[in-house]
Amino acid sequence: MSFSENLRDAIDYNGLEQKELAYKTKISLRGIENYLRKNGSIPSADKAVQIAQVLGVTVEYLVTGKNLPAGAVSPEASEVQKLINCIKKLPKSKQQIVIQNALNLAGILSR
């Protein structure tokens, strides 16, 4: 995977918006957007370190897609994390409905 794809996965996993990452890393939003473009640039080493620290990954992961830090979740799990982040944004009453429906569905699927 490319730097931009690995960066996108890490941002999604953390449930951040691009502007939040820009703020936390003190990198311009335009810079973050450029790193996320399919053929965008790769940041300098110091900016890559800032991004990696905020996202809880290694620079090596951002560049190669390998060697996630201990406790980090692989990109394959990011779809589940996206769902969790969406559920967290719902009001508590709606969260309970979604969770109960998911548990019911899992019960049906596990039979």
C-alpha positions in Angstrom: 0.0 0.0 0.0 1.1 3.6 -0.5 1.8 6.3 2.0 -1.5 8.0 1.3 -3.5 4.7 1.7 -1.7 3.9 5.0 -2.2 7.4 6.2 -6.0 7.2 5.3 -6.3 3.9 7.2 -4.6 5.3 10.3 -6.8 8.5 10.2 -10.0 6.4 9.8 -9.0 4.0 12.5 -8.5 6.9 14.9 -11.8 8.4 13.9 -10.1 11.7 13.1 -11.0 14.3 10.5 -8.3 15.7 8.3 -8.6 19.1 10.0 -8.2 17.5 13.4 -5.0 15.8 12.3 -3.8 19.1 10.9 -4.4 20.9 14.2 -2.8 18.1 16.3 0.3 17.9 14.1 0.6 21.6 13.5 0.7 20.8 9.7 -1.5 22.8 7.4 -4.8 21.2 6.2 -3.6 21.7 2.7 -0.4 19.7 3.6 -2.5 16.8 5.1 -4.7 16.8 2.0 -1.7 16.6 -0.2 -0.3 13.6 1.7 -3.7 11.9 1.2 -3.8 12.4 -2.6 -3.3 9.2 -4.6 -0.1 10.6 -6.1 0.6 13.1 -3.4 3.9 13.9 -1.7 5.4 12.1 1.2 6.1 14.4 4.2 9.6 15.2 5.4 10.9 13.0 8.2 10.0 15.4 11.0 6.4 15.8 9.8 6.1 12.1 9.3 7.2 11.6 12.9 4.5 14.2 14.1 1.8 12.4 12.1 2.8 9.0 13.3 2.9 10.1 16.9 -0.6 11.6 16.7 -2.0 8.5 15.0 -0.2 6.0 17.3 1.6 4.3 14.4 5.2 4.1 13.3 6.7 6.1 10.4 7.6 2.7 9.0 4.0 1.7 9.0 3.0 5.0 7.2 5.6 4.4 4.5 5.5 0.6 4.1 2.3 -0.6 5.7 4.4 -2.9 7.9 5.3 -3.1 11.6 2.4 -1.6 13.5 3.3 -0.8 17.1 2.2 -3.3 19.8 -1.5 -3.0 20.5 -2.3 -1.4 17.2 -4.9 -2.9 14.9 -4.3 -3.9 11.3 -5.9 -1.9 8.5 -8.2 -4.8 7.9 -9.9 -4.0 11.2 -10.3 -0.4 10.3 -13.8 -1.0 8.8 -14.9 -2.3 12.2 -13.3 0.7 13.8 -15.2 3.1 11.4 -18.4 1.4 12.5 -17.6 1.8 16.1 -16.7 5.5 15.6 -20.1 6.0 13.8 -21.9 4.4 16.7 -20.1 6.5 19.2 -21.5 9.6 17.5 -25.1 8.5 17.9 -27.2 9.5 21.0 -27.0 7.0 23.8 -30.5 5.7 23.1 -29.7 5.1 19.4 -26.4 3.4 20.4 -28.3 0.9 22.5 -30.6 0.0 19.6 -27.7 -0.4 17.1 -25.8 -2.6 19.6 -28.8 -4.8 20.4 -29.5 -5.2 16.7 -25.9 -6.1 16.0 -25.9 -8.7 18.9 -29.2 -10.2 17.6 -27.7 -10.4 14.1 -24.5 -12.0 15.4 -26.6 -14.6 17.2 -28.4 -15.4 14.0 -25.1 -15.6 12.1 -23.4 -17.8 14.6 -26.0 -20.5 14.5 
